[in-house]
Every structure is written in C-alpha cells, then in structure tokens.
Amino acid sequence: MFHVKHCLAPPNMNFKNTLFLDIETVSGKSDFSQLSERMKDFWLKKAKNLYNSDNVSLEDLYADRAALFAEFGRIIVIGMGFLYVNKDQELCLKVKTIAHHDEKELLKEFGAFITKTYKSKELTLVAHNGKEFDFPYLCRRMLANNLEIPKALQVQGKKPWEIIHQDTMEMWRFGDRKNYTSLELLAEMMGIEGAKSDLSGDQVHGVYYKEDNLARIESYCMEDVIVVAQLYLRFHFMNLVEPHNIQKL
C-alpha cells in the first residue's frame, strides 16, 4: 500500500476549470413488469446477450442491469467536486450533489450550472470510468429528455486527442483495456481515505425503489466524488486534500 502525504499546495496550482464528477443511475422503472410491451421486447433482446453466470431470468435481470444502459436507465444523482487553494495555501475541496426524482429537472439544473459556471472550451471533467460511462450517459439522457447538451459535453465526432476530459480508470490502465478496476480498489491500494461505504453501486436500485432513500444515495455519490478527486491528485503526484479541508455543501 502507498503512504501518501498531506501538505501545502504547490504554487501556481489552478483547478478553476476542473470539475470532478460522479453519477448514480437506476433502472427507468422499478421492475420489468412496469415497462411497456415494446420496451419489454427491447430489454429481452438486450438482456439475452448480457453476461449472466447466475442464470437469472431476463425479466429479473432488468432490476440488476438496466441502470447501466442509458436506453433503459435514468440518472437520479449527480455529484460534483471543486478543488481550490485557500488563503493559507492549503488545497481544499468542495463537494455538492444535485438529486431529483424527476430526471429532466435534474439534468436541467446540471446543464444550467455547467453553462453558467464554466467557459465551455475550458472545462475539464474528471470521473472514474467517465469516458465509457458517466460522460456518454449524461449526454444520452439529455437527448432522451429533449435537452440541449452543454458545449463542454459535446464530444461526439471528436478525435480522442481533442477531448480534454480525463478518466482516472484510463490513467490506471496504461493502455491495457482488458480489465475494469473499481474506484474502491484503487483507493484502498493507494491508501486514500473515504473509499469505505455501507453502499455499493449494485445496491442503489434497492435503496432507491424499495427504501425510498435518495439522501443515502446522495451521500454515497458525494464520497465517490471525493475519492475521484484524491485519486486524480495522487496520479499527478500532488498533495492530497486534508479531511478538514473537504467541505460538503
């Protein structure tokens, strides 16, 4: 395990246009039976090609896997983190979430925040597995809700080297694309605090639909954003943020 230091921020560090991001998603409906007949057919065609070692019925697989696909899922929480240097030259992190049962309202608020807060060409988004999940999922759900995609997220048609957004999982791969490495594993291996939670991604569906506990999912998302930010700093050989300098808004 790596041992990491917490100390003063190096001079000339500027994270003004860097936004750390994480999203939490659930299936569009609480269970397969609530889908329209057409959507049931589309899901069954999709699900029969999914890895299913436990031989779960395709109908039951909906609750477990639909959230992974923008065609069948929806976003309920967006977590965001902002790094800055305080007057004492200490590195600090502010974290906030946007949560809503109405996905369209959630995405409207997020889009308005991005457009108002950042200059479109300068914003760099950072997420874990963001390039394959968070970023495209956000764009697809905006289109599904007939919402304009903020310029900072309009990456379709761009060449890889033209996209400035960053992905901590991609940083870890070093070109090896065979395996998925979880955020929790990387954080634990590198000695980054905050990766422990009583909730995991595969439990979000139950917490949302059965427990009706959106606040718990918000807290889980916020913790993930903190870990993404700390991991990003670790990958760039920068100082981690001290716990007392992390502010949850």
N, C-alpha and C positions, 0 to 999 in steps of 0.2 A: 504493500500500500504506500502511496506517496504521502509525504507530510508537507503541508502547504503553509505558507506564512501569510499573515495579515499585517499590513503596514501602510505607510503613507502612499498616496497615489503618485506615480512618476509625473514629472512636469509635462505640460503640453498634451495631456490626455484629453480627448474630446469625443464624447459619446452623444453629442447633441442630436444626431440624426440616426441613431441606432435604437431599434425597438425590439426587445425580446418578447417572444410570442408563444402562446400555447392555446390550443382549443380543446374543448370537451364536446363530444358528439354522442348522440343516441340514435336509435332507430326512429324512423319517421312516425311510426305507430307503436303502441305498447306491445302488440303481438301480431302475429301473422294474420289472424282471423279478421283484424280490422282493416286490412288492405282491400282495395277494390279488386275486382276479379282480374282486370288487366294487370295490375301491379303484382298480384299473386303469381300470375303466369310468368311475368318478367323475373320475379325473385326465384322461382323454381328453376328457371333456365340458368340463372346466375349461380345459384347455390350448388347445383349438381357438379360444378367444376371447382368448387372450393375444397381445400384440404379438410377432411373430416374423419380423423382417426378413431373417434369415439362412436362413429356411425349414428350421430344424432339425426333425427328426421329433418328433412329440408325445411319443413314448417317451423320446427323448434330452433333451427339454426338462425332463423331471422332475428330473434332477440339477441343472439350472441354476436352476430357478424354484420348485420345491416348497417350499424353505425359507422363501419369502416368505409362505406361507399356513399359518395355524395348523391347518387341517384336514389338511394333508399334511406339515408340518414339525414340528420339535421344538427345544427350547432346550437348548444344551449349556454355555453360559457366561452368567453374569450379572455385570456389573461395576458397582461402586458407589463413589461418591466422597463425602467428607465435608469440608466447609470449617470451619475454626475459627481463632481468633486466639490465638497463643501468648503467653507471659509477656512477650515483648519487643514485643508489639502488632504482630507480623507475621502476615499472612494465610497460613495453611497449608492443605494438602490431604492427606488420607489416602485411599488408593485400595486396594480389595480386590476379589477376584473369588470367585465360587462356581462351580465347574466340576464336572461329573459326567457320566459316560456314561449313567447312569440318570436320566432327566428327572424322574421323580416324586420321587426323593431330592433332586435339585437344587431343585425347587420347594418341597418341604417345608422345606428349610433356609432358603431365602429368605423364605418366609412366616413361619417362626418368628422370624427375625431382625427382620422388619418389626414383627411383633406385640409382641415383647419390647422393642425399642429405642425405638419411637415411639408417641406417643399418636395414635390413629387419625385424629382430626379435624384434627390439626395438621401432619401430614406432607405436604410438597410434593415431588413427584417432578419432576425436570428431565431431559429427554432430547432428542436431536435427532430430529425426526420421531416423537417419543414418542406423541403423541396419535393418530397414524394407524398406528403400527407397534408400538413396544415395549409400551405400556400395554395395548392390547387383546390383543396376542399373549400376554402373560403371563396375563391373565385367562382367555382361551380355553383355553390349555394347562393351567391349573389345573383348569378344569371338565372337560377331557378326561381328566385324571388323577384325577378324583373328589376334588379337594382344595378346601377352603374358601378363598375369596378373602379376603385381608386387607381390613379395612374401608377402609383408605386407598386401595385399588384398586377399590372398589365404586362405579363411576361410571355404571353403566348406568341409564338413565332420568333422569339429572340434566340440567338445563339447562346450556348452555355456561358461563354466568357463575357457576354453582355449583361448577364444577370448579376446584380451586386448583392442579392440576399445570400445569407450564409446558413449553413446547416451543421450543427455540432456532430451529428452522426456521420456526415460526409467527411468532416475533418478527421474523425477517428478511422475511417476506412482506408485512407491512403491508397485509393484506387481499387481496393478489394471490395467487391459488391456481392459477395456470396452470403454474408450474414447480416442479420439485424442485431444490433447491440442496444439494449434498453438504456434509457437515461438513468434509471436507478442503479444498474450495474456499473456504468461508468463513474457515477458519483461515488459509489461505495468504494470502488477500486482506487479512486484518486483522493479519498479522504475528505470529500466535500459534504458538509453537514446539510441536513434538510431534506435528504432523499427518502427518509423513512416516513411512511404514511399508513393509516389504517384503511386506506382505499387504494384500489388499483384500477387501471383502465377497464378491465373486463367486468368490474363491479358497478360501473357508472350507470348502466341500464337499470339495474335493480334499485339503486339508490334514488334514481330519478322517478321511475314509474311506480315502484312499489312503496318506497319510503316517502316519496314526495319531498325530498330534502335537497333542494337546489343549493342551499347555503353550504352544505358539506362538499358538494362538487366544486363550488367556487373556491373553497379553502384548498382543496386538493390541486386545482389548477394553478392557484397562486404559488403554492410550494414548488410546483414543477417549473414555473417561470423563474423562480429564484435559483433553482438548480441549473437551469439552462444558462443563466447569466454567469453564475460562478464557474461553470464548466467552460464557457467561452473564454473567460479570463484566464483560466488555467491553461487552456490550449495556446493562448498567446503569451504565456509566461508573465502574466500580470498578477498583481496582488489581488487576493480575494477580498470581498466586502465583509467587514466585521459584522457579526449579528446585530449589534446595537445601532449599526448604520443602515439597516434594512427597515424600510417604512412601508407598512401595508395600508393602503388608502381605502 
